Amino acid sequence: MSEIEPYAGSIEQTTPDPTLTAEDIARRLAEIHATQGDDEAAHGMTDELHCAVLAAIAVGAPDAPLLAAAALCTETLDFARWCA
């Protein structure tokens, strides 16, 4: 692939939802917050949220900057993040 092309497919784990709202993200942030005692689960939920937001933005969700900013609030949650 020589250049990045517009998103035209699906993501294995995420079905793009252009109707995703900041309120949806706030609900998922609350779920992650409630799970932050389980680092692995919280980290997985965070990754899923970030993928969902990126996919929604890629298919033209309105308010993309607001959605991205809301998703980045996961960085304020206190749980261990590991990379292998």
VEXLUMFI-885223 format. One record per residue (C-alpha): residue number from 1; residue in three letters; x, z, y. Coordinates in nm, 3 decimals, m for minus. Layout:
// VEXLUMFI-885223
<site n="NUM" res="ALA" X="X" Z="Z" Y="Y"/>
...
This chain:
// VEXLUMFI-885223
<site n="1" res="MET" X="0.000" Z="0.000" Y="0.000"/>
<site n="2" res="SER" X="0.167" Z="m0.112" Y="0.319"/>
<site n="3" res="GLU" X="m0.076" Z="0.041" Y="0.565"/>
<site n="4" res="ILE" X="m0.355" Z="0.294" Y="0.570"/>
<site n="5" res="GLU" X="m0.697" Z="0.139" Y="0.538"/>
<site n="6" res="PRO" X="m1.039" Z="0.279" Y="0.632"/>
<site n="7" res="TYR" X="m1.196" Z="0.499" Y="0.367"/>
<site n="8" res="ALA" X="m1.413" Z="0.285" Y="0.139"/>
<site n="9" res="GLY" X="m1.443" Z="0.478" Y="m0.184"/>
<site n="10" res="SER" X="m1.522" Z="0.815" Y="m0.324"/>
<site n="11" res="ILE" X="m1.304" Z="1.115" Y="m0.383"/>
<site n="12" res="GLU" X="m1.297" Z="1.248" Y="m0.739"/>
<site n="13" res="GLN" X="m1.398" Z="1.602" Y="m0.646"/>
<site n="14" res="THR" X="m1.596" Z="1.537" Y="m0.329"/>
<site n="15" res="THR" X="m1.891" Z="1.319" Y="m0.244"/>
<site n="16" res="PRO" X="m1.859" Z="1.238" Y="0.126"/>
<site n="17" res="ASP" X="m2.143" Z="1.387" Y="0.329"/>
<site n="18" res="PRO" X="m2.160" Z="1.245" Y="0.682"/>
<site n="19" res="THR" X="m2.433" Z="1.498" Y="0.761"/>
<site n="20" res="LEU" X="m2.196" Z="1.795" Y="0.711"/>
<site n="21" res="THR" X="m2.242" Z="2.038" Y="1.001"/>
<site n="22" res="ALA" X="m2.044" Z="2.321" Y="1.153"/>
<site n="23" res="GLU" X="m2.315" Z="2.552" Y="1.018"/>
<site n="24" res="ASP" X="m2.248" Z="2.424" Y="0.665"/>
<site n="25" res="ILE" X="m1.882" Z="2.498" Y="0.716"/>
<site n="26" res="ALA" X="m1.960" Z="2.846" Y="0.854"/>
<site n="27" res="ARG" X="m2.163" Z="2.919" Y="0.539"/>
<site n="28" res="ARG" X="m1.875" Z="2.809" Y="0.319"/>
<site n="29" res="LEU" X="m1.630" Z="3.015" Y="0.527"/>
<site n="30" res="ALA" X="m1.849" Z="3.320" Y="0.463"/>
<site n="31" res="GLU" X="m1.841" Z="3.244" Y="0.089"/>
<site n="32" res="ILE" X="m1.462" Z="3.214" Y="0.098"/>
<site n="33" res="HIS" X="m1.440" Z="3.538" Y="0.296"/>
<site n="34" res="ALA" X="m1.651" Z="3.714" Y="0.033"/>
<site n="35" res="THR" X="m1.417" Z="3.581" Y="m0.237"/>
<site n="36" res="GLN" X="m1.084" Z="3.650" Y="m0.066"/>
<site n="37" res="GLY" X="m1.016" Z="3.940" Y="m0.303"/>
<site n="38" res="ASP" X="m0.958" Z="3.671" Y="m0.568"/>
<site n="39" res="ASP" X="m0.670" Z="3.473" Y="m0.419"/>
<site n="40" res="GLU" X="m0.692" Z="3.184" Y="m0.662"/>
<site n="41" res="ALA" X="m1.067" Z="3.136" Y="m0.619"/>
<site n="42" res="ALA" X="m1.047" Z="3.162" Y="m0.240"/>
<site n="43" res="HIS" X="m0.760" Z="2.914" Y="m0.229"/>
<site n="44" res="GLY" X="m0.953" Z="2.668" Y="m0.446"/>
<site n="45" res="MET" X="m1.265" Z="2.703" Y="m0.232"/>
<site n="46" res="THR" X="m1.055" Z="2.642" Y="0.078"/>
<site n="47" res="ASP" X="m0.906" Z="2.326" Y="m0.071"/>
<site n="48" res="GLU" X="m1.256" Z="2.204" Y="m0.162"/>
<site n="49" res="LEU" X="m1.381" Z="2.273" Y="0.191"/>
<site n="50" res="HIS" X="m1.090" Z="2.086" Y="0.348"/>
<site n="51" res="CYS" X="m1.151" Z="1.787" Y="0.118"/>
<site n="52" res="ALA" X="m1.522" Z="1.787" Y="0.201"/>
<site n="53" res="VAL" X="m1.453" Z="1.792" Y="0.574"/>
<site n="54" res="LEU" X="m1.193" Z="1.515" Y="0.553"/>
<site n="55" res="ALA" X="m1.426" Z="1.302" Y="0.342"/>
<site n="56" res="ALA" X="m1.715" Z="1.354" Y="0.585"/>
<site n="57" res="ILE" X="m1.496" Z="1.259" Y="0.879"/>
<site n="58" res="ALA" X="m1.369" Z="0.952" Y="0.691"/>
<site n="59" res="VAL" X="m1.722" Z="0.818" Y="0.646"/>
<site n="60" res="GLY" X="m1.813" Z="0.873" Y="1.010"/>
<site n="61" res="ALA" X="m1.952" Z="1.223" Y="1.045"/>
<site n="62" res="PRO" X="m2.042" Z="1.293" Y="1.407"/>
<site n="63" res="ASP" X="m1.858" Z="1.577" Y="1.581"/>
<site n="64" res="ALA" X="m1.542" Z="1.522" Y="1.377"/>
<site n="65" res="PRO" X="m1.328" Z="1.743" Y="1.606"/>
<site n="66" res="LEU" X="m1.576" Z="2.031" Y="1.572"/>
<site n="67" res="LEU" X="m1.586" Z="1.996" Y="1.193"/>
<site n="68" res="ALA" X="m1.207" Z="1.991" Y="1.170"/>
<site n="69" res="ALA" X="m1.175" Z="2.293" Y="1.397"/>
<site n="70" res="ALA" X="m1.434" Z="2.483" Y="1.196"/>
<site n="71" res="ALA" X="m1.254" Z="2.405" Y="0.869"/>
<site n="72" res="LEU" X="m0.924" Z="2.523" Y="1.013"/>
<site n="73" res="CYS" X="m1.079" Z="2.870" Y="1.053"/>
<site n="74" res="THR" X="m0.985" Z="2.919" Y="0.687"/>
<site n="75" res="GLU" X="m0.635" Z="2.995" Y="0.817"/>
<site n="76" res="THR" X="m0.769" Z="3.322" Y="0.962"/>
<site n="77" res="LEU" X="m0.881" Z="3.447" Y="0.618"/>
<site n="78" res="ASP" X="m0.651" Z="3.691" Y="0.444"/>
<site n="79" res="PHE" X="m0.564" Z="3.582" Y="0.093"/>
<site n="80" res="ALA" X="m0.246" Z="3.461" Y="m0.075"/>
<site n="81" res="ARG" X="m0.189" Z="3.087" Y="m0.084"/>
<site n="82" res="TRP" X="0.040" Z="2.957" Y="m0.356"/>
<site n="83" res="CYS" X="0.181" Z="2.613" Y="m0.418"/>
<site n="84" res="ALA" X="0.336" Z="2.504" Y="m0.745"/>
